[in-house]
Amino acid sequence: MIAHVFPGLVLSTVLMAATTASAVEIKVVASNAVKEPYHELIPQYEKATGNKVRVDFVGTGDIVQRIGENGEVADVVVGASFTIDDLIKQGRLAPGRTDLAKSIIGVALRPGAPKPDLSSGESLKRYLVSGNGIIISGGPSGIYLKDLFQKMGIAGQIKMTQLAPGASASEAVARGEGDIGFTQVSEILAVKGVEYLGPVPADIQQVTTFSAGIHKNAPQAEAAKGLLKFLTAPAAVSVLKKKGLEPG
């Protein structure tokens, strides 16, 4: 009788029970560059599906060591596209990558420190050799900039600290460990106590694509595919842009 009087309520209850019964936990190892948008997007996915997502946000070096060298299994791995490609070649991840977001290098300034001229690479170069403390990350942006400073011929003239993989250049600047920091824009916007000046000059800028791969032995491979569809859906674009990223 109750089912006849309230069929919609009964159906909703059955569907909710089925969703709960089939809910899974998805393990993700992801670059710090996507931490801020995913703090917002992952709860939305969990609410929509009933699945749980456990994310370890780490540096690029940690991804290489954990997944590539140590053979750790995660359902989804998110990192710089070249890292994902390499893990696919190693046979750690299944063939095929999903591009998620594009990121550029930004400039974080310690409040009160002299501001650089960001109109060109040459103008920034003059600032870099003026004795200001420079912080770069241990991730893709820091690797690129260290090589760039060598090519500019100023590597031996600047006061630079390159952090360990996973450490935040913005947080180091906020703590007063340097006057200026360079890292992914998304990682600057999330840190209080620094001033975001904007991207590095266009003539020395590097765009990094952050991509995802599904582990060859992923326990929840099907659910992982659904998560990646969610993270690349049009609704995710506004969140990415708000956090300093562009869709992949």
N, C-alpha and C positions, 0 to 999 in steps of 0.2 A: 504493500500500500504506500509506504513512504517513497519507494522508487518511482511509483506511478505519479505521486503528487509533486515530487521534487526531482525530476529526471536530471536537470542541469546540475543540481548540487551533487547528486550521486556520481555523475560523469566526471565532474571536476575533482571529486575526492579520489576516484579511481585513477585518473591521470596523474594527480599529485603523488599518489602512492607508487605508481609505476615509475615516475621520474626519480623519486627518492630511491627506489629499489635499484635503478640502473645507474645512479650517479657514481662517478668515478673521480679519482684524484689524478690530476695531470702534473707531472714534475717538469719544471722549466728551469734551465740555467740560462741567464740572460745578461747581456752587457749593461753596465750602469747607464749607458746613453739613453736607454728606453725606460729607465726606472720611473720617471715622473709621469709620463702618459699612461704607463701600465698600472701604476697605483690607482688610476682612475678607471681604466678600461677593464681590468681583470675583475673587480667586483661586479661590474655590469654583466660580464659574461657569466659569472657564477650565479647571479640572480636569475638570469634568463634561462640557464640550463640545469641548475642544481648541481653541476659538477664543481669540484674544488680544484683550485690551481695553487700549487706551492712553488714559489719562484725564489731562486737564489740569484741576486743581482751581484755580479762580480766583474772584475777587469778582464780584458782580452787574454792576458797571460794565464789567468786562472782557468778560462774556458779551454785554452789549448792544453794545459796540464791535466785538468780533470777529465775532459772528454777524450782528447787525443792521446795523451801519454799514459794516464792511469786507467783508461777504459771505462770510466764511469758511465752509467746509463741514465739518460733523462729522456722524457718523451719528446721535448722540444728544446732545441738549442738556438739561442739568438745571439748573433755577433756580427762583426764586420763581414761583409760579403766574401772577402778573400779568406777569412777564417773558416766560414761555412764551406766554401768550395774545397778548401784543403781537407777538412774533416770528411767531406764526401769522398774525395780521392783516396783517403786513408781507409775507407770502408766503415768508418764509425757512424756516419749518417747515411740515410737512404738517399738514392739519387733524386735530384730535383730540389731546388731551394725556392723559398718564397721571400721576395723583397718586401720589407715592411716599412722602412722609413729612410729618408735621406737627412744627413746632418752636416752642418758646417761648423768650422772652428770660430769660436768667439773670444772676446777679450774681457777679462775680469780685472777690475782695478781696486786696489786698496783705497778706501776713502781717504782723501787728503794727499794721495800720491800724485806726482805730475802726470798729466794726461798725454798720451802719444798722439801723433797725427796719423790717422788711419786712412789717409787719402791714397796712399800707394805703399808698395813694399819698400821702396827706397826711403820714404819718410819714416816708416816704422823702424827701419834699420838704424837710422840716426838715434832714435830713442833707445834702442836695445843696447847700443854701445856706450850709452851715457852713464852707465854705472848703476842703473836701477835693478833691483832684484827680480829675476824672472823665474816663474814656476811653469813647468810644462808637465803634462800627464805622462803616465807610463803606457797609455793606450795608443790607438791609431794616430790621433792628432799629435801626440808627443813624439812618436817615432818619425812622423813626417816632418815636424818642425825641427827636430834635431838634425836631420839630414839637410833640410833647407838652410839652416844657419851655417852648416859646413860649406854648402855651395855658395852662400853669400860671402864666405871668407871671414865671418865674424865669430866663429865658434870659440876661438881662443881669447876673444875680447869682451865677452859678456859674462855677467854674473848669473849663472843659470843653475837651477836645480830640477832634475827630472825625477818625478816621484815613482814609487813602486807601482806596478800594475794594480788597478783597483782603487788607489788613493785619489782623493779629489783635489785637483789643482785650485778650484774655487775655495774650498774650505781651508786650504793652506794659506791662501791670500787673506782670507777672513781672519785667520789666526795671527797675521802679521809676519808670516814666514817669507814673504816676498811682496814687491810692489805691484806686480802685474802677473796675471796667469792666463794661460791659453789652454782651452779645452773645448769640448763640444758645447754648443750653445745651450742645449737642454740641461746640461750639468751645471751651468752658471746660473740660470734662472731660478733654480731650486734652492740656492744658497743665500742666506741673509748675511749681511755684513760685507758685501762686495758690491761694486757698481758695475753693471754690464754696460760696456761702451759700444758694443756692436760687433759685427763680424770682422775678421782680419781683412786687409785689403784684397780686392778681387783678383789682383794679379799674382797673389801668392796663396789664394784660398784653395782648400782641398775639400771636396764633397765626399763624405763616406756614406755608403749605402749599408744599412743594417738589415740583415736577412735572417731567416729562420730555416732550420732543417729539422726533420724528424729522425730520431735515432733509428738505426737499422734494427735494433732489438727493443724498440719502444713498447712497453706493456700496454699503453693506451693510445695506439697509433691512430685509430679512427677518431677518438675524442680530440686528439692533437690536431688532426686535420680540420675539425670543426672550430677549434680555437683560432687557428690561423685564418680561417675564413672570416671570423668575427673581427680579428685585428686588422684585416685589410678591407673591411666593409666601408662604404661611404660614411657611415656614422662615426667612424673612428678618426676621420680626417680632421675634424674641428679640434679634437682633443690633441692630436699630434701637433697641429699648428700652434695651439695655445701654449704648448710646452717647448716650442722652439724647433720643431722638426717638420719635415714635409713628407707626404706619403711616398712610399718607395716606388 
